[in-house]
Structure formats: structure tokens, C-alpha cells
């Protein structure tokens, strides 16, 4: 079986930066073990698989190299970008049916904004493995789906050298490290060794927690964010009630086909 495949660098306008995502266009769903094997073979932070529905909506699922996740920003942005620029999706909006409910993406010029749920983090007692795993004690710790470790400066976040084995012991998908930014409202890094992703280059889903946190702290509903991984990425953020808008650019890296043996 041949499957149309795209690799897209998301949350960037430049190839070789942002977060690369695989996008597989399916006519119908394949068995879960095949989807997981494809994601493992691609060995990207996430591979998105989607099917198109009669009403122009899409059903999308996201897999890391070792598991399926409930929410992924960059692979949703990549999927929307492929639909808009490669597959001729009509109009400016796409509705995605996902494990996290209905999500939408809207194209405004070269920016695609994702409408995601807000996951407000709440203060918590930090497990011992968190500070030891990050290698530098944060000023405060909160939790939603992920642990949110808040630091005093961008330099502290940039200088972290995590112990991934320790972070993998934590009861969470990943760990977000964040601080006020020098040329952005806030910066972040994201570590998810438990999901097979030691450091994710740019993490849209983490901003479901980062946006409400920083919107409250900074007293503003529109924010510009940078994820300061080695590849780096830029996100245009909005807090809208119990939802968040996560905007970014994307660029195609490759177009091709996957040859999948189906027995």
C-alpha cells in the first residue's frame, strides 16, 4: 500500500528549524500497530495521520515513536498546512476530530492559528526527581498534563542540561521549563523522555498551559513566544476564554509516498 506522505517544519518559516512533523494522508484507517510502526520508522517527535470526511472536516491522530498522544500542536499545524497548500482544502478553516475533541485551524495569510483547549496549570509540590532531573531548581512548579517549571530568566532555561532518565520517572507526559523572554513575552523548552522525545523542538500542546499561565502573569491576552530548543520556533498566542489560539508558520521539507506492507 502506498500512502501520500509529507514532512513539514512547523512553527517556522525556514527549513531546518521549527519542529518537523510527518503527515500521512489516509483513505481509511489502518490498524493501530501499523500506525505506530510508521511513526517509529519516521522517528520524528510526532507523525500525524488523517482521513478526510464528507463534510470537509478531518479525523486526525498523532503518534510519537513509541505511543499515541492526546494532543499535538505542531503536527496539527503541519496537517492543516498540507491540506491548505497541497491538497486544495476549500475556505480558511479546517475542523479536526481528535482525542481532545473538536479542534479548528484558521489560515490568515501565512499564519495558521490552532484553536486548542486551555489547560490551566495549578501549583503543586514538586517531586524530588523534577529539580534533580532538570539540574537546576525552578522558582515554582505547577502541573496540568505536564509539569511546568518556572525560572527567573531566559538564560536559566537555555542553560538546562536535563537528566532524561530522572525525568522519565515522573508521572506526566512531559516537563515544560519556562521564563520571561528577552525578545518575546515568554520562552520555553519541553522534555518528554517518557514519550520517546528527549527534547521536543517546538511544542504546540505545551502552550495550552503556557498561554493561560503567562496571560495571567503578564496581564495580557495576546503574546509572542519562542521555544528555545536548538532548532527554535515562534508562536503567536492568544487567550480566548477557556480556549487558546496558537499560531505559526510552516514550510514543506519533502513530499513523497510511504510503501507500507499490509498482510
CORPE-V463037 format. One record per backbone hydrogen bond with DSSP energy under -1.0 kcal/mol. CO is the residue of the C=O (numbers start at 1). NH is the residue of the N-H. Records with the same first field share a line. If there is no record, write none. Layout:
CO=NH / NH
This chain:
1=260
3=258
4=25
5=256
6=23
7=253 / 254
8=21
9=251
10=19
11=234
14=17
19=10
21=8
22=48
23=6
24=50
31=35
32=36
33=37
34=38
35=39
36=40
37=41
38=42
39=43
46=22
47=63
48=24
49=61
50=26
51=59
53=56
57=53
58=97
59=51
61=49
62=69
63=47
67=64
73=77
74=78
75=79
76=80
77=81
78=82
79=83
80=84
81=85
82=86 / 87
83=89
92=107
94=105
95=58
96=103
97=60
98=101
101=98
103=96
104=115
105=94
106=113
108=111
111=108
112=248
113=106
114=246
116=244
122=143
127=130
128=132
129=133
130=134
131=135
133=163
140=150
141=124
142=148
143=122
146=144
147=176
148=142
149=178
150=139 / 140
153=157
154=158
155=159
157=160
163=167
164=168
166=169
167=170
170=172
174=147
175=191
176=149
177=189
178=151
179=187
186=226
187=179
188=228
189=177
190=200
191=175
192=195 / 197
193=196
197=192
204=207
205=208
206=209 / 210
207=211
208=119
209=213
210=214
211=215
212=216
213=217
214=218
215=219 / 220
221=239
223=237
224=185
225=235
226=188
227=233
232=18
233=227
235=225
236=247
237=223
238=245
240=243
242=118
243=240
244=116
245=238
246=114
247=236
248=112
249=11 / 12
251=9
254=7
256=5
258=3
